Amino acid sequence: MTSLEAILQSQRSLETSFARRFEELDAALKSASPSPLTHTTISSLSKEVTSFKAHFNAMLLLLRQQIEVISNTVDTIEMRHRRKYLLFGGVAEAVNEDISEVIVSVCQQNMAMQEVTRSSILVCHRIGGKTDRPRPVLVRFSDYAVRNAVWAKKTALKGTSVVLSEFLTRQRQTLFLAARRHFGVRSVWSLDGNIYIKLSSGKKERVTTSEQLQALTAQHAPVQSSGNSVAPAPASAPLLAPSSSAAAGEPASDPALIPASQPPVKVLPTKQTEERRTRRAP
């Protein structure tokens, strides 16, 4: 995805460079001395340059459209591979922790989901560099239905420091944060990797590309309320957003919004942990 974005950026730079050179050439032709001998030649050359410029710009536009289609297709495929993932933000971090056991404990003790066990989790690890705040935990569940069930119980975590988020691609997270800055936190959420915006009229718009977002921001004034501001995601961690199983009218959760004053969630031992301790006792 990064290479496609770099290609698209280079192509746009070429457009700007060629447009500037064409403008300089047009200016030079117009400023040429209109002597009787050269007037016809300059006029003919000017028409040829204008025709070539139109043809060249059309080719650049087609190339840009093709790059954008490929980029969006790759992004869609990447998003499909992330459907079983959730990000747990705000989980207290400890040395030599068993992070899978910690997440199981959060689900069982804080969310009352006894059906979630270690076998429900395929991948579980923290992401990003160490800071003064707990790093997010990336979890891949064994089944999409289990992942959705966990997301559906996210309200049980209210009052704790834990926040659930969908694992968006970088391209979609960029759209997500930009939309929140313009329209406000409560009016922007994600569903199946798509960004949804609730306009002041009550109408909901789905956004998947930067062009679509730019069109909306050009038509609607930004939200001025300071309460709707959103902090940027940590540069060292993958970008975050809410789950695809969320209701279409529900605002997204964002780990960047975790209040620093909230205490870390208490992780209680699970039934499996107690059984292992009993077996180890003399």
Residue pairs with C-beta under 8 A, 6 or more apart in sequence:
1 71
1 74
1 75
1 78
1 169
1 170
1 171
4 67
4 70
4 71
4 74
5 71
5 171
7 67
8 64
8 67
8 68
8 71
11 60
11 63
11 64
11 67
12 64
14 60
15 57
15 60
15 64
18 56
18 60
19 57
22 49
22 53
25 49
26 46
26 49
26 50
29 42
29 45
29 46
29 49
30 46
32 38
32 42
34 42
68 209
68 211
71 171
72 208
72 209
75 169
75 171
75 172
76 193
78 169
79 168
79 169
79 172
79 193
80 193
82 166
82 167
82 168
82 169
82 193
83 144
83 147
83 192
83 193
83 244
84 122
84 140
84 141
84 142
84 143
84 144
84 147
85 138
85 139
85 140
85 141
85 147
85 166
85 167
86 139
86 141
86 147
86 150
86 151
86 164
86 165
86 166
86 167
86 243
87 136
87 137
87 138
87 139
87 164
87 165
87 166
87 167
87 238
87 240
87 255
88 103
88 106
88 136
88 137
88 139
88 162
88 163
88 164
89 134
89 136
89 137
89 162
89 163
89 164
89 165
89 240
89 255
89 258
90 134
90 160
90 161
90 162
90 163
90 255
90 258
90 262
90 264
90 265
91 102
91 103
91 106
91 134
91 137
91 161
91 162
91 264
91 265
91 267
92 134
92 161
92 264
92 265
92 267
93 126
93 134
93 135
99 124
99 125
99 126
99 137
100 118
100 121
100 124
101 118
101 270
101 272
101 273
102 137
102 267
103 121
103 124
103 137
103 139
104 116
104 117
104 118
104 120
104 121
104 270
104 272
105 267
105 268
105 269
105 270
105 273
106 157
106 162
106 265
106 267
107 113
107 116
107 150
108 114
108 116
108 270
108 271
109 267
109 268
109 270
110 156
110 157
110 160
110 162
110 265
111 150
111 153
111 154
111 156
111 157
112 153
112 156
113 149
113 150
113 153
114 271
115 146
115 149
116 146
116 150
117 272
118 272
119 142
120 141
120 142
120 143
120 146
121 139
121 140
121 141
121 142
122 140
122 141
122 142
123 138
123 139
123 140
124 137
124 138
124 139
124 140
125 137
125 138
126 135
126 136
126 137
126 138
127 135
127 136
127 137
127 138
127 237
127 238
128 135
128 136
128 234
128 236
128 237
128 238
129 135
129 236
129 237
131 234
131 236
133 258
133 260
134 161
134 264
135 237
136 165
136 237
136 238
136 240
136 255
138 167
138 238
141 147
141 150
147 243
147 245
148 243
148 245
150 164
151 164
151 243
151 245
151 246
152 245
154 164
154 243
154 253
157 163
157 164
157 265
160 262
160 265
161 258
161 262
161 263
161 264
161 265
162 265
163 253
163 254
163 255
163 257
163 258
164 242
164 243
164 253
165 240
165 241
165 242
165 243
165 252
165 253
165 254
165 255
166 190
166 193
166 240
166 241
166 242
166 243
166 244
166 246
166 252
167 238
167 240
167 241
168 176
168 190
168 193
168 239
168 240
168 241
169 193
169 239
170 238
170 239
172 190
172 193
172 194
172 195
172 208
172 241
173 233
173 238
173 239
173 240
173 241
174 210
174 239
175 195
175 207
175 208
175 209
175 210
175 213
176 188
176 190
176 195
176 239
176 241
176 252
177 230
177 232
177 233
177 239
178 213
179 188
179 195
179 197
179 207
179 213
180 188
180 228
180 230
180 254
181 222
181 229
181 230
182 217
182 220
182 222
182 223
183 197
183 198
183 199
183 220
183 222
183 223
184 223
184 225
184 228
185 228
185 229
185 230
185 251
185 254
185 257
186 228
186 251
187 197
187 198
187 199
187 223
187 228
187 251
188 195
188 196
188 197
188 198
188 251
188 252
189 195
189 196
189 242
189 246
189 250
189 251
189 252
190 196
190 241
190 242
190 243
190 244
190 246
190 252
191 242
191 244
191 246
191 248
192 244
193 244
194 206
194 207
194 208
195 206
195 207
195 208
195 213
195 241
196 204
196 205
196 206
196 207
196 248
197 204
197 205
197 207
197 216
198 204
198 249
199 205
199 216
199 220
200 220
204 248
204 249
205 212
205 216
207 213
207 216
230 254
230 256
230 257
231 256
231 257
232 256
233 239
233 240
233 254
233 255
233 256
234 256
240 254
240 255
240 256
241 252
241 254
242 250
242 251
242 252
242 253
242 254
246 252
269 277
